[in-house]
């Protein structure tokens, strides 16, 4: 397989609402050798790896959030911020800068690895090397939006997203519908006109083979 080594890497944000298939899109990019930073997974990892982060959250919210093992009780945290915008804003003001710093460090490590020849870019993902940050909030939070070059939105009809999420999470339609309605721009299917801040859109309204073909097609258009 052809490969190239180039010193500079771009950053693509992949975003979308619940059940849209953004993780599947990222998985297809990863198969083509594109490094992917999963914001949700890394946030959970930081909760477990960084005691100072949990301490900062407890201090900010004014409550104890440790479980019996000393780790962050995520369910308790979610119950506290779910219906309280002020507490949610407080949580985000603490967590988002930590995640941002973690992403920047991760991206720098990928850049350094490519410069050292430890990571070789594969041309099947396009001629310009890039990394991906997968994030549902990239369009809402300037701290993350300012660090990316392009944004790819993954979307699907609301009914499809609802059905996928119910099957995946084994939860009720009502609970999924509530989560979808709280996602702002992602609460319904986007029109053919790209939302503000979005450079490309993939409509994930068919099967995985069709989705992968769309990823292949967009690889040649990104840069």
C-alpha positions in Angstrom: 0.0 0.0 0.0 1.3 3.5 -0.9 2.3 5.7 2.0 3.7 9.2 2.5 5.4 11.1 5.2 4.4 14.8 5.5 5.3 17.1 8.4 2.0 18.9 9.0 -1.3 17.5 10.0 -4.8 19.0 9.8 -7.6 18.5 12.3 -11.1 17.4 11.3 -14.0 17.4 13.8 -16.6 14.7 13.4 -19.9 15.6 15.1 -23.5 14.6 15.2 -26.4 13.9 17.4 -27.2 10.8 19.3 -27.7 7.8 17.0 -26.4 9.6 14.0 -23.5 7.2 13.4 -20.6 9.6 14.0 -18.7 6.8 15.8 -19.2 4.5 12.9 -17.8 7.2 10.6 -14.8 7.6 12.8 -14.2 3.9 12.8 -14.1 3.9 9.0 -11.6 6.7 9.1 -9.5 4.8 11.6 -9.5 1.8 9.3 -7.8 4.0 6.8 -5.1 5.0 9.3 -6.5 8.3 10.5 -5.8 8.8 14.3 -9.1 9.4 16.1 -9.5 11.2 19.5 -12.8 10.1 21.1 -13.8 13.0 23.4 -16.3 11.0 25.4 -14.0 8.1 26.1 -11.1 10.4 27.0 -13.3 12.4 29.4 -14.3 9.2 31.2 -10.6 8.2 31.3 -9.6 11.5 32.8 -12.2 11.1 35.5 -10.5 7.8 36.4 -6.9 8.9 35.9 -6.8 12.4 37.3 -7.9 12.7 41.0 -7.3 16.5 40.8 -10.0 16.8 38.2 -12.5 15.0 40.5 -11.5 17.2 43.4 -12.0 20.3 41.3 -15.5 19.1 40.3 -16.4 18.4 43.9 -15.1 21.8 45.0 -17.0 23.6 42.2 -20.3 21.9 42.8 -19.9 21.8 46.5 -20.7 18.1 46.9 -18.9 14.8 47.4 -18.9 12.7 44.3 -16.7 9.7 45.2 -18.1 6.1 45.2 -16.9 3.4 47.7 -13.8 2.8 45.7 -12.8 6.5 45.6 -13.7 7.0 42.0 -16.1 9.5 40.5 -19.7 8.4 40.8 -20.8 9.4 37.3 -24.4 8.6 37.8 -24.6 10.9 40.8 -22.8 13.6 38.9 -25.2 13.2 36.0 -28.2 13.4 38.3 -26.9 16.7 39.8 -26.2 18.5 36.5 -29.0 17.1 34.3 -31.7 19.6 35.2 -29.5 22.4 36.6 -28.0 24.7 33.9 -25.8 26.6 36.4 -24.3 23.4 37.7 -23.8 22.0 34.2 -22.0 25.2 33.2 -19.8 24.9 36.3 -19.0 21.3 35.4 -18.2 22.2 31.8 -16.0 25.1 32.9 -13.8 22.6 34.8 -13.9 19.6 32.5 -13.6 21.2 29.0 -10.3 22.9 29.5 -8.8 19.6 30.8 -10.2 17.6 27.8 -8.9 20.3 25.5 -5.4 20.2 27.0 -5.5 16.4 26.7 -6.5 16.6 23.1 -3.8 19.1 22.2 -1.2 16.9 23.9 -2.5 13.8 22.0 -2.4 15.6 18.7 1.1 16.8 19.3 2.2 13.3 20.0 0.7 12.1 16.7 2.5 15.0 14.9 5.8 14.1 16.5 5.4 10.5 15.7 4.9 11.3 12.0 7.9 13.6 12.0 10.0 10.8 13.5 8.8 8.3 11.0 7.0 6.3 13.7 3.6 7.0 12.1 3.3 6.9 8.4 0.3 8.4 6.6 -1.7 6.1 4.3 -2.8 7.7 1.1 -6.2 5.9 1.1 -7.3 8.6 3.5 -6.2 11.3 1.1 -3.1 13.2 0.3 -3.1 15.5 3.3 -2.5 14.0 6.8 -5.1 14.8 9.5 -6.3 13.7 12.9 -9.9 13.5 14.0 -11.6 14.7 17.2 -15.0 13.1 17.7 -17.2 15.4 19.6 -20.9 16.1 19.9 -20.4 19.6 21.3 -17.8 21.0 18.9 -20.2 23.5 17.3 -21.3 24.8 20.7 -18.0 25.2 22.5 -15.5 27.7 21.1 -12.6 26.2 23.0 -12.8 23.1 20.8 -14.0 24.8 17.6 -11.0 27.1 17.4 -8.6 24.1 17.3 -10.0 22.4 14.2 -9.7 23.1 10.5 -12.9 21.5 9.2 -16.1 20.1 10.6 -17.9 17.0 9.3 -21.5 16.6 10.5 -23.0 13.1 10.5 -26.8 13.0 10.4 -29.7 10.7 9.9 -33.5 11.0 10.0 -34.9 11.5 13.5 -36.8 8.2 13.4 -33.7 6.3 12.4 -31.6 7.9 15.2 -34.3 7.1 17.7 -34.5 3.5 16.6 -30.8 3.0 16.6 -30.3 4.4 20.1 -33.2 2.4 21.6 -31.7 -0.8 20.2 -28.1 0.1 21.2 -28.7 1.4 24.7 -31.8 -0.8 25.6 -33.7 2.2 26.8 -37.2 3.6 26.2 -38.1 5.7 23.3 -39.3 8.5 25.7 -35.8 8.8 27.3 -34.1 8.8 23.9 -36.5 11.4 22.6 -35.8 13.6 25.6 -32.0 13.4 25.0 -32.5 14.1 21.3 -34.7 17.2 22.0 -32.0 18.6 24.2 -29.3 18.5 21.5 -30.2 21.8 19.8 -29.0 21.7 16.2 -29.1 17.9 16.3 -32.7 17.6 17.5 -34.0 17.1 13.9 -32.7 16.2 10.5 -30.6 18.9 8.9 -31.6 20.3 5.6 -29.4 20.1 2.5 -28.1 23.5 3.5 -25.1 23.0 5.8 -25.6 24.5 9.3 -23.3 27.3 10.3 -19.8 26.1 11.2 -20.2 22.8 9.2 -18.0 22.2 6.2 -19.3 18.7 5.1 -22.2 16.5 5.9 -22.8 12.8 5.6 -26.4 11.5 5.8 -26.3 8.1 7.4 -29.7 6.9 6.2 -28.8 3.4 4.8 -26.5 0.5 5.7 -22.9 0.4 6.8 -21.6 -0.4 3.3 -23.2 2.8 2.0 -21.8 4.8 4.9 -18.3 3.5 4.3 -18.6 4.4 0.6 -19.5 8.0 1.7 -16.5 8.1 3.9 -14.3 7.0 1.0 -15.8 9.7 -1.2 -15.3 12.5 1.3 -11.7 11.6 2.0 -10.8 13.1 -1.4 -12.8 16.3 -0.7 -11.7 17.3 2.8 -8.7 19.4 2.0 
